[in-house]
């Protein structure tokens, strides 16, 4: 383990990670902590898998970021399209997809971003896509989602939904005429100067020894290593509005720092504005019981995975594979944790344990840095 701040490491960080390795919660991890523009903790620990000859995790190890794709690619791409005048938050599916069924016609971009569309969390759409040529899958995915029955009327309840963000990914591609991966590169990562965030890393010639595997998958009958873990994103060629992004903790931290600087007014980047980030990073309010902003979550009053020290003016998100970030907009503190807790299998008990680990980690870090 290496860290810029050995003091925090001595006060419990090493033992926290060692306990996670010993109990099989995950084989390795990356952690970065930043205050303002300075990264004060930069840790890479453990191995890619549990076997002793597995490569060690290093600061350049790529992790499948899973649902961190939603805020870091899809939500920020929507911001950029709004800035260009190509989209409005209150545009509805009726405006965007002529002929959409009546129950879904009033669903807006705002509803999709805040998980108040009424769409269910998940459907195994990959089963219907696998038999189609790749060029036909995105359109078929859109049609299948638009025909899924709503679980609640639009705008009445919060239901976290992969399907809503899959629709947003399709819409971004439709409006730009580009793949979501290219949109992310040209409209988000490029303008913000971010490297080491991308989709489908194997296509970029990255060696498997630099990528953390995610699961021994019974559907794909092998170890998922360098390909997206999520099956619906896999069926779409590894790129979805809900999942597919790979990256390092340093890269995620760099992106969050640049966005925070724009939010604070100390950075001017073409295509993104302070006003837009301020709009996206406040609780949406459609459902008074919800903690969701637009594409980003905020801490719940009790039991948040952010722990007990992040202010209510914080934004964050979790990824199913064992990834997360939380950023306090008041204190300008961000904590990025990347693991492959789904390896070799994604069971519910490990998911429960991961929640407890996140809380303990965030509280430990915040107690030591303020």
C-alpha positions in Angstrom: 0.0 0.0 0.0 1.2 3.5 -0.8 -0.3 6.7 0.4 0.7 10.4 0.3 -0.6 10.8 3.8 0.9 8.0 5.9 -0.6 9.5 9.1 -4.1 8.4 8.1 -2.8 5.0 7.0 -1.3 4.5 10.4 -4.6 5.4 12.1 -6.6 2.6 10.7 -6.7 2.6 6.9 -4.3 -0.3 6.5 -6.1 -2.5 9.0 -9.5 -1.6 7.4 -8.3 -2.8 4.0 -6.5 -5.8 5.3 -9.6 -7.0 7.1 -11.6 -6.6 3.8 -9.0 -8.7 2.0 -8.9 -11.4 4.7 -12.7 -11.8 4.8 -13.0 -12.0 1.0 -15.0 -8.8 0.6 -12.7 -7.8 -2.3 -9.2 -8.7 -3.4 -7.9 -5.2 -4.0 -8.8 -1.5 -4.1 -7.9 2.0 -5.1 -8.7 5.0 -2.9 -8.2 8.7 -3.5 -9.1 11.5 -1.2 -8.9 15.1 -2.3 -9.4 18.4 -0.5 -9.9 21.3 -2.9 -7.4 20.8 -5.8 -5.0 18.6 -3.8 -5.1 14.9 -3.6 -4.0 14.0 -0.1 -4.6 10.3 -0.1 -3.7 8.1 -3.0 -3.8 4.4 -2.1 -3.6 1.2 -4.2 -3.7 -2.0 -2.2 -4.2 -5.7 -2.7 -4.3 -7.8 -5.9 -6.6 -8.2 -8.9 -7.7 -11.6 -7.7 -7.3 -13.7 -4.6 -4.5 -16.0 -5.9 -1.1 -15.0 -4.6 0.5 -14.7 -8.1 -2.2 -12.3 -9.3 -0.8 -8.8 -10.2 -0.9 -6.2 -7.5 -3.3 -3.3 -7.8 -1.5 -0.1 -8.7 -2.7 3.5 -9.2 -3.2 2.9 -12.9 -5.4 -0.2 -12.5 -8.7 0.1 -14.3 -11.9 -0.8 -12.6 -15.4 -1.4 -14.1 -17.1 1.7 -12.7 -20.6 0.2 -13.2 -23.3 2.7 -12.3 -20.8 5.6 -11.9 -21.4 5.8 -15.6 -24.8 7.3 -14.9 -23.5 10.6 -13.3 -20.0 10.8 -14.8 -21.0 10.2 -18.5 -24.8 10.3 -19.0 -25.7 13.2 -16.6 -22.8 15.3 -17.6 -23.5 14.6 -21.3 -27.1 15.8 -20.8 -25.7 19.0 -19.2 -23.6 19.6 -22.2 -26.5 19.0 -24.6 -28.6 21.4 -22.6 -25.8 24.0 -22.8 -25.8 23.6 -26.6 -29.5 24.1 -26.8 -30.1 20.6 -28.1 -32.2 19.5 -25.1 -34.3 20.8 -22.2 -34.9 19.1 -18.8 -38.6 19.3 -19.3 -38.6 17.7 -22.8 -40.8 14.7 -22.7 -40.8 11.3 -24.4 -43.7 12.5 -26.3 -41.5 15.3 -27.8 -38.6 12.9 -28.4 -40.2 9.7 -29.5 -43.4 10.2 -31.5 -45.9 7.5 -30.9 -44.9 6.7 -27.4 -47.6 5.1 -25.3 -49.8 7.5 -23.3 -48.6 6.3 -19.9 -45.0 7.3 -20.8 -45.7 10.3 -22.9 -45.2 12.7 -20.0 -41.9 11.3 -18.8 -39.4 14.1 -19.0 -35.6 14.2 -19.0 -35.9 15.5 -15.4 -37.9 12.4 -14.4 -35.4 10.0 -16.0 -32.4 11.8 -14.3 -34.1 11.8 -10.9 -35.4 8.2 -11.1 -39.0 9.4 -10.9 -40.1 8.1 -14.3 -42.0 5.1 -12.9 -39.8 2.7 -15.0 -38.7 -0.4 -13.2 -35.2 -0.8 -11.9 -34.2 -3.6 -14.3 -35.2 -6.0 -17.0 -33.0 -8.7 -18.6 -33.2 -7.0 -22.0 -29.9 -8.7 -23.1 -31.9 -11.9 -23.7 -33.9 -10.2 -26.5 -30.9 -8.4 -28.0 -28.3 -11.2 -28.2 -29.8 -12.7 -31.3 -29.8 -9.4 -33.2 -26.9 -7.8 -35.2 -25.1 -5.2 -33.2 -26.3 -2.3 -35.3 -30.0 -3.2 -34.6 -29.7 -3.6 -30.8 -29.9 0.0 -29.6 -33.1 0.7 -31.4 -34.6 -2.6 -30.2 -33.5 -1.8 -26.7 -35.4 1.5 -26.9 -38.5 -0.1 -28.2 -38.4 -2.8 -25.5 -38.0 -0.2 -22.7 -40.8 1.9 -24.0 -43.1 -1.1 -23.9 -42.3 -2.1 -20.3 -45.2 -1.4 -17.9 -44.6 1.4 -15.4 -44.4 0.4 -11.8 -45.9 3.7 -10.7 -47.3 6.8 -12.4 -44.7 9.2 -13.7 -43.6 11.7 -11.1 -45.2 10.1 -8.1 -42.5 7.8 -6.6 -38.7 7.3 -6.8 -37.6 4.0 -8.2 -33.9 3.7 -9.1 -33.9 2.6 -12.7 -31.2 1.4 -15.0 -33.8 1.4 -17.8 -34.3 5.2 -17.5 -30.6 5.8 -18.0 -30.4 3.3 -20.9 -33.1 5.5 -22.6 -31.0 8.6 -21.9 -27.9 7.0 -23.4 -29.9 6.1 -26.5 -31.3 9.7 -26.7 -27.8 11.2 -26.4 -26.7 9.1 -29.3 -29.8 10.0 -31.4 -29.3 13.8 -30.8 -25.6 13.8 -31.5 -25.3 11.1 -34.2 -22.4 9.7 -32.2 -21.8 6.7 -30.0 -22.1 7.5 -26.3 -18.4 6.6 -25.9 -17.5 9.2 -28.5 -19.8 11.8 -26.8 -18.1 11.1 -23.5 -14.7 11.6 -25.0 -15.5 14.7 -27.1 -18.0 16.5 -24.8 -16.9 15.5 -21.3 -13.5 14.0 -20.9 -11.7 15.9 -23.6 -12.8 19.4 -22.6 -12.1 18.6 -18.9 -8.7 17.2 -19.7 -9.4 13.8 -18.2 -7.6 10.6 -19.2 -8.0 7.0 -18.1 -11.8 7.0 -18.3 -13.2 5.1 -21.3 -15.5 2.3 -22.4 -14.3 -1.1 -23.6 -10.7 -0.9 -22.5 -9.6 -4.0 -24.4 -10.4 -2.2 -27.7 -7.8 0.4 -26.7 -5.1 -2.2 -26.4 -5.0 -2.2 -22.6 -3.5 -5.4 -21.1 -5.5 -7.5 -18.8 -2.9 -7.2 -16.1 -4.0 -3.5 -15.8 -7.7 -4.3 -15.4 -9.5 -5.7 -12.4 -11.9 -8.7 -13.2 -15.4 -8.5 -11.9 -17.1 -12.0 -11.8 -17.1 -15.6 -13.0 -20.3 -15.1 -15.0 -22.7 -18.1 -15.4 -24.3 -16.4 -18.5 -21.1 -15.7 -20.4 -19.5 -18.9 -18.9 -16.2 -17.4 -17.9 -14.3 -14.7 -16.0 -15.4 -11.2 -16.9 -12.1 -9.4 -17.4 -11.8 -6.2 -19.4 -15.4 -6.4 -20.6 -18.4 -4.7 -18.9 -19.9 -6.7 -16.0 -23.5 -5.5 -16.6 -25.3 -7.9 -19.1 -27.5 -5.2 -20.7 -24.5 -3.0 -21.4 -22.6 -6.1 -22.6 -25.4 -6.8 -25.1 -25.1 -3.2 -26.4 -21.4 -3.7 -27.2 -20.1 -2.6 -23.8 -21.6 1.0 -23.9 -24.7 2.0 -22.1 -26.2 5.1 -20.4 -26.3 3.1 -17.2 -23.0 1.2 -17.2 -19.8 0.4 -19.2 -17.3 3.0 -18.0 -13.9 1.9 -16.9 -11.4 4.0 -15.1 -8.9 4.7 -12.3 -9.6 6.4 -8.9 -7.2 9.2 -9.9 -9.2 9.8 -13.1 -12.6 9.9 -11.3 -11.1 12.3 -8.8 -9.7 14.5 -11.5 -13.2 14.7 -13.2 -14.9 15.5 -9.9 -12.3 18.2 -9.1 -12.8 19.9 -12.5 -16.6 19.8 -12.1 -16.3 21.2 -8.5 -14.2 24.0 -9.8 -16.8 24.9 -12.4 -19.5 24.7 -9.7 -17.5 27.0 -7.5 -16.9 29.5 -10.3 -13.1 29.1 -10.4 -13.0 27.2 -13.7 -14.6 28.1 -17.0 -14.9 25.2 -19.4 -16.7 25.5 -22.8 -19.8 23.4 -22.8 -20.4 23.3 -19.1 -21.6 26.1 -16.8 -21.7 26.8 -13.1 -25.5 27.4 -13.3 -26.0 24.0 -14.9 -24.0 22.2 -12.2 -25.8 24.1 -9.5 -29.1 23.0 -11.0 -28.1 19.3 -11.3 -26.5 19.1 -7.9 -29.5 20.0 -5.7 -32.2 17.6 -4.6 -34.8 17.4 -7.4 -37.9 17.7 -5.2 -40.3 15.8 -7.4 -40.6 13.2 -4.7 -40.3 14.9 -1.2 -39.0 11.7 0.3 -36.2 11.3 -2.3 -32.5 12.1 -1.9 -31.9 12.2 -5.6 -30.6 15.2 -7.5 -30.3 15.0 -11.3 -28.1 12.0 -12.1 -26.4 12.2 -8.7 -27.4 11.1 -5.3 -27.2 13.1 -2.0 -26.7 11.7 1.5 -29.8 10.3 3.2 -30.6 11.7 6.7 -29.5 8.5 8.3 -27.7 5.4 7.2 -26.0 6.9 4.2 -23.0 5.1 2.7 -21.3 8.5 2.9 -21.2 8.0 6.6 -22.0 10.7 9.2 -19.6 13.5 8.3 -20.6 14.6 4.8 -22.8 17.7 4.7 -26.2 17.7 3.1 -24.6 19.6 0.3 -22.8 16.6 -1.0 -23.2 14.5 -4.1 -22.3 10.9 -4.9 -23.1 7.6 -6.4 -22.5 3.9 -6.0 -21.6 1.2 -8.5 -22.7 -2.4 -8.2 -19.2 -3.8 -8.8 -17.9 -2.1 -5.6 -17.2 1.4 -6.7 -18.3 4.8 -5.3 -17.6 8.4 -4.9 -18.8 11.1 -2.5 -18.0 14.8 -2.7 -18.8 17.4 -0.1 -19.5 20.7 -2.0 -19.1 22.8 1.2 -15.8 21.4 2.4 -14.5 20.5 -1.1 -13.6 17.0 0.0 -14.0 14.0 -2.3 -13.5 10.3 -1.6 -13.3 7.8 -4.5 -13.3 4.1 -3.7 -12.9 1.5 -6.5 -13.0 -2.3 -5.8 -14.1 -5.4 -7.5 -16.2 -6.8 -4.7 -18.3 -8.8 -7.2 -15.3 -11.1 -7.8 -15.6 -14.1 -8.0 -19.3 -13.8 -7.5 -21.8 -11.1 -6.6 -23.8 -12.3 -3.6 -26.2 -10.4 -1.4 -24.1 -10.9 1.8 -21.1 -9.2 0.2 -23.3 -6.4 -0.9 -24.5 -5.9 2.7 -20.9 -6.1 3.9 -19.8 -3.6 1.3 -22.3 -1.1 2.6 -20.9 -1.3 6.1 -17.4 -1.0 4.8 -18.2 2.2 2.9 -19.7 3.8 5.9 -16.7 2.8 8.1 -14.2 4.0 5.5 -15.9 7.4 4.9 -16.2 8.0 8.7 -12.5 7.1 9.2 -11.3 9.4 6.5 -13.5 12.3 7.5 -12.6 12.1 11.2 -8.9 12.4 10.3 -9.1 15.2 7.8 -12.1 17.2 9.1 
